Amino acid sequence: MRQNARLLLALATLVAAVPLLTACYTTRGAGEDLQAAGKGITNSADKNTNYKP
């Protein structure tokens, strides 16, 4: 009986952790997308301005 409870607890823990782990990858991907967009805006601004520091 105790072994079944441990197995059930371990399984429940793994099932609960799956959404948290996938959220990390989603957040990382969103951060990379925002970073790429920022670089694109910076490059566009650099190309379309006469200001040279």
Secondary structure as UniProt FT lines:
FT   HELIX           2..47
//
